[in-house]
Each structure stands twice: as C-alpha cells, then as structure tokens.
C-alpha cells in the first residue's frame, strides 16, 4: 500500500498510526515529523509567502482564488512517478491545503487510478474520525482505534484537571490582517482547555471580522493563532497589530495574559491538536498541574 499525502495533518496522522513505511510522497507544506521531509513533494504554492506580511498574503490568496480557483497546483509528473495507491487530501479549506477537486483533476490525467481519500474534519471528533478513516483506507482499522483511544484519554485528563476551575473569557484570533475569528475545532479547543470562547463558532468556518466587532469584549485572555505561522512569525505579526490588539484587549495585555500560539498545534486537523489543547489548558490554568508539551506551543506576548 503506497500513500501520498497532500495535507500536512494527513502526514502527521500517517505517523501517529505507525503507517509511515507506506508513505511515498508529501505536499509542499508538510514539515512534520522530520523523518518525512526527504520524501518527494507533490504540490507547490502559486506564490511565495516568504517575507510577506499577513495583509500581503491575504491579498495574494484572494488573487490566486480569483485567477485560478486555487492557491496551489499539483505536480502531476511527480504524482505519476510516486504511483500511490491512496492519496490523502481535504475539502475543509481551499486556502490551507490542496483541495479535493484539484486532486481529482490531477488523478484523471494518470494512467492508473489511485483512491482519493478526503479528510474533511470540522471538529475534534471529526479529526478523530479522519484518523480512523486513514487506518481503514489501508486495511488496518485497529491502528485507528488504538491511536484515537490514546488521544481521547489525554483529553479526559485535561478535562478532569480543570473541571472545577473558573473559566477565563478568551478572545482568540486566527488571522490579524484582516482579523479572523476562529472556526472549526479551535473554539472547541478553547472550551476543552477550560476557557470561555468569545468569538467564533465550533464546527463553522473561520470568519473575517472588523476590529470594531471585538471592541468592548476586553477578554481575560488574548490568544493569537495566525494560521500557518510558527511562534516567531506569530510574534512579528502580533507586533504589527499591536495598536488594534491593545484597544480590544487592554486588561489582558496589561496583566501579561496575552499569548501567541504555534499554529501547527491549532490550525491543523491532526493529532497535534491534543498537544495544543494541553498547552492551552496549562496556559489558562497554570496551577492545575498540567504539563505543557516539550516543544514551545504557547508563548507570552508581548
């Protein structure tokens, strides 16, 4: 069984299931785990985001969607050479990764017919279901059962640790120029970690908002999670938006209760959302005895 992953979280799922010996190719965005990075890349972005501000990236994304209907393109020759039996893709967000429609178009040009498996999670439960979906697709459903059970157990331990504690009011933002309220599983992560999420609906798409919509919320905690950014890029982006953030969350910032997050642990629909939930719970409830992941996931800002 030969697996090609066109989604960062799908690559992480393959490793979480212990199926990495079947992985033969990855997407241009896949960056974890390090052991996968030698594999051929099957996709590329239509623009280079390096050095661009979040506002400039937003403009380029909108241009690509208008001109091409997609931000990404598939290297059909590389896909042909990889000869996968299964291709993992998604239809959650056309901006975040190669969409299923583009994969179907590429597969139509191949002399063979791999199975296209679309991982369309919008909630934490949906993420667990896609992990099982991958395990089922390669004929090893027991691996999905075991991996999901481990992740559920970790979330139960978080729930037990914060069950009786006050829930701080959390304002999370998933993009800053323009601002976006988080959607999909991120509001759910805030709730699971013991917070009261103020903007954004679990299971729904992220929504662009005017800064004025957050005026007057003055949250207990401010959480900045620019999609696709690591901690360093998130910090730079937050610094650019400092004036607007100071206006909507003055008390949280003044009291040292604002933070940036590594989006790989929040925006990706894979197993590391559990690490992100644990890190978030440790930040919201530092006296609950929860251990944060070894790698920095949530850092104070500014």
Secondary structure, DSSP 4 states (H G I P E B T S, - for coil): --EEE-SHHHHHHHHHTT-GGGEEEE-TT---SGGGTTSEE-EEESS--TT--HHHHHHHHHHHHHHHS-SEEE-HHHHHHHT-SEEEEB-S-TTTS-BHHHHHHHHHTSSS-PEEEE----SHHHHHHHHHHHHHHTT-HHHHHHHHHHHHHHHHHHHHHHTTS--EEEEEEEEETTEEE--TTHHHHHHHTTEEE-S--TTS--EE--GGGGTTT--SEEEE--TT--HHHHHHHHHHTHHHHHHH-HHHHHTT-EEEE-GGGTTSSSTHHHHHHHHHHHHHTTTS-PPPPSS--EEE--
